[in-house]
Structures are given as structure tokens and as C-alpha cells.
Amino acid sequence: MRSPALVICRPSTRVRSRDLSKRKFLDSVRCFSNTRCSHADFTHTIIGSGAVGLAIARRLQQHPHNSVLLLDRHQAVGTETSSRNSEVIHAGLYYGHGSLKTRLCLQGKNALYAFCERMGVPVKRTGKWLVAQDETQLAALENVESFSRDVDDGSGDGLGGQWGTGFKGAGLEDERAIPMRWIGRDEARRREPDVRAEAGVLESSSTGIVDSHGLMQALMGEFEDAGGTVALGSDVVRVDWSDRQWKVWTRDVDEAQKRAEQQRGQKEAPFQCVDPEREGATSISSETVINSAGLTAIALSNAILPPEHRRQPAYAKGTYFSYTLSKPKASTLIYPAPVPGHGGLGTHLTLDMGGRIRFGPDVEWVEDSNDYKPNEDAERFEGALDDIQSYFPRLDRSAVALDYCGIRPKLNRGGSATAGKGFEDFYIRREDDKIGEGATFVNLLGIESPGLTSSIAIGEYVHELLYR
């Protein structure tokens, strides 16, 4: 039985790195599980406050008697991949049978819609069209549609038929995990007259868009309301396992920036500060560490795990393009047919919450995870416009401009975003056995799209890993 005297209730708190050590007296002894007590400051420490880190923190803080700390080096939550994307709620079309991406995307989209509607986060079920211009692209769409029938109980009705030469016909949408239907030529022209689809249109009705910033604020609000602690501007410089608990060293980002300037280019290995106390860092102790650091997750994993388990990080940069005119227009999301082995889903058309069109992202492999400057190469820009105009032929090219960039954390350079050769699944595992006796470490690597869609489901999945 758990002793009630050892359970300490804490108010919701947001602190800076330097203030974490001052809180230790609040938590001198706390029970973490049904079988033992610990002198650690927190039951769980999560590094990285993107949408996924927030969702994990929220779920774990809901578990009885937990005390969860969420750390981030930035001054606000979700400033990297979570806020530099298309803000699309994905249906789960691309990731193949048996993958974590498929499972968590399917669970996550339903949980996300429900959460946003309950919390008042702006969300729209816009739907999405996948468009084909030739027989090869049509075959790719047919593979997607076939997968959508098989991914649940196999009760799809084989939608289809031919509408004219080479144009896939309309069918009725059935009840399945990924609702899909073929759009006939007349309906396509009536609904989206500015969209070209020479060979066929496949519609996904469960795709939508979400205000990612509103989502993250809502997740953080529930986490803090449940008693969780958020420490922003806290740069993690070292993580050690010793004496049957984790010690996580952090320093204020402004101090880290000053020190970096003093070093004049002598770059220290990430998360591997040799003498953190001498460098002004403070430490907290934790029963469990969860690596949800996004773009720096592999660097953190490499600092924690033995050398034989280290990886080389890879980054896929994607540039987005703004469009200043109201015509031509679209009222749904438009995606080209998926290309096997490609690092993304093509330069697609999406909408923001105000109905404004934007295009992107393209894919550019980069070495620097902080390289957020749009690529100004003229040939690359013209190539993106050609891709867009293949399905949006009335595009006024002069009204398209470089906008912003996002960077996706990849497990391997050249990894594919869709099922098949080179496909990369989410890596979400407990790796306690690689650390030492008694350690609890959850590693999340390669959390790219559909990470935003899957975020709440990933929170549940990590909870299951720890408590099943």
C-alpha cells in the first residue's frame, strides 16, 4: 500500500532552469510506483516541449501521484517542428500495415478532433484530394485506396468504376478507419474548377487542419492544471544515471548563449558538458527520463546510450510558399499522388484557418537543424512552381513567394515518408536495458509527420509503455 504521508500535492508551476533546485525541498520523498519510494525530485522528466512532449507530459501527469517536469531550451513551447509545418490532421493513408505511424495516426486523429472540440481549439475537417494526372499516378492512388479498405476490418465495398477514358469513377464512402471515395469527373469540376486531375481524384474526408499553436497551449494548460511543472529557457547540458536515479543538468539559455560567445566557436558536444556545475548548471533528479527532443533527440540519445547504439542524425528541410491572390482558389487540401521513396508527400496545397492558400513543403536534405532560411535558388523555386502548376494550372506564378521553413527529424538521410522501400517508422521504445539496473528511459526518435496528428495517441502509447 502507498503511504498517504509520502504523497505531496503541488500547484501548477512554470519556472526557469535556475529555480528548479529551489523546489527540491517540496519533494524530498515521493512514491513513484506501487512498490517503492524514491528521493528524486520528479517522477518523470520530459525533454522537449513540442506537441508530442506536451501530450506525453499531460498524460503522465494525469496518472495518480506523478510529478512531471517538462524541459525546453526555448522560451516558448513548440517552436521547432511542431509550429513549422502544414498543420494538417492526417488520415493515416501512407504508412503501411503494422506500422506505429499508421496505428498512432488513426488513433491520434480521432483523439485530436475530440480534444480540440472539447477545448475550443480551432479545427476544420477540410477533407483532402489526392489527384492523378496519368496512369502511373492513378495506380498510386489505387494502392492508397486499397490500403484504406484493408487497414480496418476489410469491409470496404471496392469503390470505383470508370468514368470516361482513364478517369476513376465515383463511389459511395463507407464506414472504415480511413474513409475514402473516388470523385467523378463532373463532381470534381463542379467542386474544384481550378484543380486539374486528368486521371482521377481520391478524397479523404477525415483529413483536416488544426491551429497547432492553440493545440499546444491547450495541452500545456491541462498539464499545468494537473500539477505539472514547465521549465522553459532551460538548456539541458548533461543527463546521467547514477545511484538508481537520473540527474538532469540544465542552465538558463541566456547564460548558455553568453558562454557560447565566450568560447568563440569552440563547440561543445550536445548534452555532454564535462563539468556542468562549474559551468553554472543546476541539476534535478528524476525516476524516469523521456527523450522527446525532436530535432536534437538523436544527439540526446547518443549522449545517454552506450557508443554502440549511437546514430547519425538526418534533417529534411521543407520550404513553404505563400500565395497572395484570392484566385484561383480551392476549398479542400490538394495533394499530388505519392511518390514511392520520396522524403515527403510532394509540394501540396493546404489552407490555413482563415482559408488562405499556401504550398509546400518541398524536400531538401541539410546538415544544420537550425537552417531555417528558405532556399533562394531560382531553379529550385521554378521547379516547385512547376510541381504546383501540374495540379493547379491557373496559378499566377508572380503571386507565389518564399515563406517559411520547417525541418523534419529523420532516422536516415533519404528516408521515405511513405510505405515501401526506405520507409521510416516512428521509433518509440523503452531502452532501460541499455542504461543500467533500475533505469527507466523512453526514447522517441524520428518523430516527424504524422507526429502532430498522432501527438495525443503517442502520449497514451508512452503511458502504456511505462504502466502496462
N, C-alpha and C positions, 0 to 999 in steps of 0.2 A: 504493500500500500504506500502511496505517496504521502509524505508528511505535509499537511497544510501549512505548517510553520515555515517551510522552505520555499514556498511559492510567493514571489514578490510581484505585485502588480505595478506596472509603470505607465505613466501617461504617454501619449503620443509625443514624439520628440524629433526635432531636427537640429543637428549640431554640426560644428566644424571638427576637423581632424584633431586640433589641439585640445578640444574639450572632451574627447572620448575618455581619456584617462581619468578625468574628474568624476566620471559617472560610476567608476568601479565600486565605490562604497555602497551604491544602491543594490548591487548584485553579488554580494560577497559569496553566497552559497545558493545554488538553484538546482532543482531537479530537472533533468533533461528528458528522461525516459521513464519507463515503468520499473526499471531495475536499478538505476544508480543515480547518484548526485555528482555534481561537478562544481569546482570553484571557478570555472570560466565565467567571463563577463557576459557572454551571449551564447545562446544555444546554437544559432546559425549566423554566419556572416556570408553575405552575398556580395560579390564584387562585380559591379556593372549594373547601372540602373536604366537600361533600355526597357522596351516594353516587356521583354521576356524576364529580365531580372526583377522588374516590378511585380509581374504576375506571380513569379515564384515566391517573392517576399510576402506578398499579400496572402497567398495560400498557406505558407508555413506559419505566418503569424496567427492565422485562424485556428491552428492546431492548439489544443489546450496546453497551457503552461510554457509555451515557447516565447523566447525573447530574441527577435531577429534584428540584425543590423544590416543595412543596405549602404554600401560604399560606392562612391563615384568620384573620379578626379575632376569632372566638370562641375560648373556652378549651377547646372540645371539638369534634370533627368532627361534621358533620351535624346542627346544632342548629336548622336552619330547616325548609325544605320536606321534606327527607329524613326527618325524625323527627316531622313533624306531618301525618300522612296516614293512610290506611286500612291500610297495609302489605299491600296486595293485589298478588299477582303476576297481571298481566292477561294475557288470552289473545290480544288483538290484534283485537278484534271491531269496533271503532268507527271506525277511522281511514282507511278507504278504500283503493282501489287506488293503488299507486305512491307512497305517502307514506313519508317516513322513519319516522314513528311506527309504521306497520304493519311495515315491514321490521325495524326495530330491536327492536320489541316481540316479534315472532316469534322472532328470533334470541336476544334477551335472556332470554326466559322459560326457554328450554331451557338456556342457559348458566348462568342463575341457579340453577335447580334442581340442576344438576350441581355447581356451585361450593359451594352450601350443603350438599349431601350429602357432598361431599368434605371440607369444612372443619368439619362438625358444627354448622353454623348452624341453629337451629330453623326448620323449614319444614313446611307441611302442604298437601297437594293437596285442598283442601276442595271444589272444584267451585263452580259458581255457577249460579243460576237467574235467567233473565230472565222476568218474569211480565207477562202481559197481562190487562187487565180488560174490554176491549171490542174491537171490530173494528179500530178505528184503531190501538190499541196492538199488536194481533196483526199487523197489516200491517207495523209497525215491526220486530217480531221476525222476520217472514218475510224482510225485507230483510237483517237481520243473518245469518240462516241461509243465504240465497243468497250473500252475500258470503263466508261461511266455506267454501262449496263452490268458489267461483271463485278464491279467493286463491292456491291452490296449483296443482295440475295439472288441476283441473276434474273430478276423478274421483268427486265426490260422487254419491250414489245418489238424490237427490231425496227425502229422508226425508219422511214425513208421512202424510197421510190424515186423515180427520175422525173424531173420537170424540165423538159427540153434537153437539148444536147449538152451533156456533161454537167448539168446543174442538179445538185442533190435536192430532192423534194422535201415538202413539209410533212411533219408528223405531229402527233399529239405527245405532249410531255407527260411522262409517267412519274410515279412516286418512287424515287430512288435516292441514294445518298448524294449523288451528283445529278440533279435534274438537268436534262439536255433535250433539245429538239432541233430538227432541221427546219430552217426557214425557207419557204418557197420564194421563187424569183419575184413574183408580184408583191408579196408581203415585204420582201427586202427593199424593193424600190419605193414602196409606199412609206415605210417607217424611216428609212435612212437613205434618202435620194442622193446624198453626196458621197456615199460609200460604194466603192467598187468591190464586187465579188463575182468574178467571171465564172467560177466553177461551183461555188456553194457557200452557205453560211450555216454554222452550227452555233446555237445560242445556249449560253449557260445562264439560267435565271437566278441562281443563288449567289452569283458574284456581286460585289458591291464596293462601296468606298466608305472610309471612316475618317474622322478627324483624329489623326494619330496623336496630336498634342493633347486634345481633350481626353482621349482614351488614357494616356499615361498619367494625366493629372487625376483622373478618377481612380485608377489603380493605386496611385500613391496615397490618395485620400483615404481609401479603405484600409490600406496598410497602416497608415498613421493612426487612424481611428481605432484600430485594433490593438494599438500599443507599440507598433514598430518604430524603429529609430532609423532616420535617414541622415547620413553624413556626406554632404556634397562638398566639392572642393577638396576632397581627401585623396591624395595620390598614394596608392599602395606601392611601397618600395621593397617589401620583403614579406614572405609568408613561410613560416617554419612550423614543423610538427615536432614537439618535444614534450616530455613529461605528460603524455597522454592528452594533450590539448594543442590546439593551433594558436600560434602567436602571429598576429597580423599587424605589421608596422605601416603607419601612414604619416604623411606630413602634408601641411597645407600647400595647395597648389601654388599660391603666390610665393611661398618660401622655396618650393621646388624650382620655380621659374628663375628666381634670383640666383639660386645655386647653379642652375644650368648656364646662366650668363657668365658666372664667375669661372666656370670650367672652360669656357671658350672653346667649345667644340669637343671636349673630351667626354664622349658619350658613355654613360654607364649602361650596362646591360639591364633591360627592363625587369623590374621586380627582384633584382639581385643586389641591392645595396649591401656592401660588405659590413659596414658599421652604422646601422640606422640610428642608433641613439646618439652617436657623435655628430651625425648629420641633422639632428633636430627632429627626428621622427619620434612618434609616440606609438605605443602598442596597446592592443586589446587581445584578450584571449577568447577562444570560441571552441565549442564542441565540434562543429561542422563548418567546413568551407565549401562554398558553391561558386564555381567559376562561370560567370555569365558576362564576361568582359568584352564580348563582341569582337571588335577588330583587334584587340590585344589579348584575346582568350588563348591563342596558341602560345604567345610569349609567356603568359602567366602559367599555363600548363607546363611549358618547358622549364620554368623556374621551380616548379613544385615536384614534378615527376623525375625519376632517375633518367640518366642520359639516353638509355636505350629506348625510351618511349617518347623522345622529343620529335617534333615535326617542324617543317618549314612552312611558315605562313604564306598565303597567297591572297591577292586582293584583286577583285574585279570592279573597276571604276565604271560608273554609268552616268552619262550626261543627259540631262533633261532639257527640253526646248519649250519655250513659251510661244504662244500664238496670240497676236493682238487683235485679230479681226473676229467679228461675230459670224461671218460666213466664209466658206462653207461650215456647216455645223454637224454635230452628232449628239444624240441623246443617250447613247449607250457606249460602253467601252468597246474599242475595236482592237483586236489582236491579229497579227498575221499567223498563218499556220506555223506550228512549232517546227524547228529545225533540229533534228537529232544531233547530239553532241555539242550544241551551242551553249555558251555560258550564260545566256539569258533567254528571254521569251520574245525577242525581237523588239524593234522600236515601235511601240504600240501607242494608241491614242487613249488617254484617260481624261477624266474630268475631276475638277476639284469640287468642294462642297458648294461653291457658287455657280457651278455649271460651266466654268471656263475650261477650254481645251488646253491640254499640254501633251507633249510627246516624249517618248523615251521609256527606259534608258537604253543607250547602246552599251556595248561591252568593250572595255579597254583594260588590259592587264597591266597593273602598275606595281612598283616596289614599295611605295610610300603610302601607308594607311592614312596619312594626313593630307594627301594630294587632292584637295577639293577644288582646284582651279579647272574650269571647263577647258577641254582641248580645243584650241582655236585653229587647228589645222583645216584649211579650206577644203581640201579633198575629202577629208573625213566628214565635214559638215555637209557637203554636197551629196555624199553617199547616204547620209541619214535622210536628207530630203527626198532622195530617190526612193528609199525604202518606204517612207511615209506616203509618197505620191502613188505608190503602187496600189494602195487601197483607198486613198483619199485624193483622187485625181485633180480636183478643183482647188487644191491647196495653193494659196498665194505665197510663194517661196520667200518673197521680200518681207512677209509679216512674221516669219519664224526667226527666233533669236536664241542664242545660248542662254540657259537659265541657271540651273544649279547642278551639283553633282552629288551622287551618293556612292558609297563604297561597300561592297558585299564581302564579308569574310568567307573565304573558300578553303577547303581542305587541301586542294591541289590546284596548281596553275593549269588552266584549261579544262577544269571540271565542268561537267554538263549540268544544266538546270533541269533537264527532263530525263525521264526514264530511258534506259538503254546504255550504250557504251559510254563510259566516263561519268555516269550519274553519281552524284554525291548526296548521301542521305544526311540527316541530322546526326550528330554524334553527341548522345546524351547518356552518360554512364557513371555509375559509381566506380571509383578506381581506388578504393580503400586498400586493396591488397598490394598496390604498388607503393604505398607510403610507409606503413608500419602498423604494428599491432594496435588496435583500438581506434585508428584513424577513420574519419568519415569525410570523403571528398567526392563531390559530384562535379563532373567535367562536361561543359557544354561547348562544343566546337562546331564551326561551320554553320552557325545559326543565321542563315540568310533567308530569302523568300522561300516558303511562306511563313517566316517567323512571326511577323506582326499578326497575321491571321491566327496562327497557332498559339499565341502567347498564353492565353488562359489555360488551354489544354496542356501546354508544356508545364505550367505551374502545377497542375494536377498530376502530371506524369512524374515530376520530381518528388512531389509529396508521396506518391506511391513507391518510388524507389527507396525512400527513407523510412516509410512506415508500414509497408505491406507485410 
